[in-house]
Amino acid sequence: MEEPLRHHRTFGLDAGQLDELERRIQVIMPGPWNKGTGRPKGLSLREAIMVALLYKRQRGLSETLQCRLSKLAI
C-alpha cells in the first residue's frame, strides 16, 4: 500500500491516474516514444511523465512562495 500513497504525494496522482495519463499521452503521440532509431531515450515515457509532473509541482510551489514573499516585502 506504500507505493500508491507515495505516487499521490509525489506526483499529485495515484498509480491508476498515472496509468491513465500515460495511456492518453500514448494515444495522442504522433509516433512511438522509443522509435528505435537515432539517440535512445534516457527515460521511459512513464518516467518522462513523472519528471514533468514533478517539475510542474515544484515550479508551482516556487511561484506561490515567491508571490507570498513578495507581498510580505511590501
N, C-alpha and C positions, 0 to 999 in steps of 0.2 A: 504493500500500500504506500510505501515511501515514494516510489517513483512518480505516480500521478501528482502527489502533493508538491513534489519538487518541481515538476514541469509547470504547474499552475503558478507557483510562487516566482519562478524564474522568468517564464515567458508570458504570463498572463493568460495562458491557455492550458487546458488539461490535455492529456495524451490523445484523447478522442478528437478534440478540436484541432490539435496539431496534425493528426492524420487527415482530417477533412480539409484543412488548409493546403496540405501537401497535394492531396488529390485534385483539388480545384486548380492549383497552380499548374500541375501536370497537364490538365485539360486545356488550359489557355496558352501554354507554351507552344511556340511555332515548331519546335523540334525536340528531340530528346535532350535531357540535361547533359548526359555524357555521350557525346556523338561518336567517340572512338577515333576521331581524327584531331590533329593539332595537339596543343598542350593539354594534358589531362587536368581535370578539375581537381582542386585541392580539397574540396568538400563535397559531400553528397548533397543532393537537393535538400533533403531534410535538415542537414547541418547548416546549409546556407540560409534556410528559412529561419532557423533558430538564431543564427548570428544577426540577421536583420531584425528579428523581434527584440533581441537584447539591445541592439543599437537604438532602436526606436524607443524602448522603455527608458534607457539611460539618458537619451537626448531629451525626452520629455521631462524627466526628473530634473535634469540640469537647467532647462529653460524655466521650469517652475521655481526652482531655488533662486535663479538669477533674478526673476521678476520680483519675488518676495524680498530678496535682499536689497534690490534697488529701491523698493518702496520704503524700507527701513532707513536707507541712507539719506532720504529727502528731509 
